[in-house]
Amino acid sequence: MTERVLWFKARRYGWGWGPATTWQGWLVYGVYAALAALSAVLLPPPTHGPAFVATLAVLTAVLIGVCATQGERPGWRWGGH
């Protein structure tokens, strides 16, 4: 049986995920950043504020979903594993 490779490790302090541990994780972060930048260009916040915020909310929800399914189980951490 092969062991599952985690794309994201849990943060050492706090809750959530830190830097990616595989190229797939870095790709996910890059696509997220590119889509966020593209949404800022296509939906400038001064004129399309609600649409821009909604787009970022959807992108962020997808990012969290990918991190949750492909990463280490998150939990509150105080610095030690």
Secondary structure as a PSIPRED ss2 file (coil, helix, strand):
# PSIPRED VFORMAT (PSIPRED V4.0)

   1 M C   1.000  0.000  0.000
   2 T C   1.000  0.000  0.000
   3 E C   1.000  0.000  0.000
   4 R C   1.000  0.000  0.000
   5 V C   1.000  0.000  0.000
   6 L C   1.000  0.000  0.000
   7 W C   1.000  0.000  0.000
   8 F E   0.000  0.000  1.000
   9 K E   0.000  0.000  1.000
  10 A E   0.000  0.000  1.000
  11 R C   1.000  0.000  0.000
  12 R C   1.000  0.000  0.000
  13 Y E   0.000  0.000  1.000
  14 G E   0.000  0.000  1.000
  15 W C   1.000  0.000  0.000
  16 G C   1.000  0.000  0.000
  17 W E   0.000  0.000  1.000
  18 G E   0.000  0.000  1.000
  19 P E   0.000  0.000  1.000
  20 A E   0.000  0.000  1.000
  21 T C   1.000  0.000  0.000
  22 T C   1.000  0.000  0.000
  23 W H   0.000  1.000  0.000
  24 Q H   0.000  1.000  0.000
  25 G H   0.000  1.000  0.000
  26 W H   0.000  1.000  0.000
  27 L H   0.000  1.000  0.000
  28 V H   0.000  1.000  0.000
  29 Y H   0.000  1.000  0.000
  30 G H   0.000  1.000  0.000
  31 V H   0.000  1.000  0.000
  32 Y H   0.000  1.000  0.000
  33 A H   0.000  1.000  0.000
  34 A H   0.000  1.000  0.000
  35 L H   0.000  1.000  0.000
  36 A H   0.000  1.000  0.000
  37 A H   0.000  1.000  0.000
  38 L H   0.000  1.000  0.000
  39 S H   0.000  1.000  0.000
  40 A H   0.000  1.000  0.000
  41 V H   0.000  1.000  0.000
  42 L H   0.000  1.000  0.000
  43 L C   1.000  0.000  0.000
  44 P C   1.000  0.000  0.000
  45 P H   0.000  1.000  0.000
  46 P H   0.000  1.000  0.000
  47 T H   0.000  1.000  0.000
  48 H H   0.000  1.000  0.000
  49 G H   0.000  1.000  0.000
  50 P H   0.000  1.000  0.000
  51 A H   0.000  1.000  0.000
  52 F H   0.000  1.000  0.000
  53 V H   0.000  1.000  0.000
  54 A H   0.000  1.000  0.000
  55 T H   0.000  1.000  0.000
  56 L H   0.000  1.000  0.000
  57 A H   0.000  1.000  0.000
  58 V H   0.000  1.000  0.000
  59 L H   0.000  1.000  0.000
  60 T H   0.000  1.000  0.000
  61 A H   0.000  1.000  0.000
  62 V H   0.000  1.000  0.000
  63 L H   0.000  1.000  0.000
  64 I H   0.000  1.000  0.000
  65 G H   0.000  1.000  0.000
  66 V H   0.000  1.000  0.000
  67 C H   0.000  1.000  0.000
  68 A H   0.000  1.000  0.000
  69 T H   0.000  1.000  0.000
  70 Q H   0.000  1.000  0.000
  71 G E   0.000  0.000  1.000
  72 E C   1.000  0.000  0.000
  73 R C   1.000  0.000  0.000
  74 P C   1.000  0.000  0.000
  75 G C   1.000  0.000  0.000
  76 W C   1.000  0.000  0.000
  77 R E   0.000  0.000  1.000
  78 W E   0.000  0.000  1.000
  79 G C   1.000  0.000  0.000
  80 G C   1.000  0.000  0.000
  81 H C   1.000  0.000  0.000
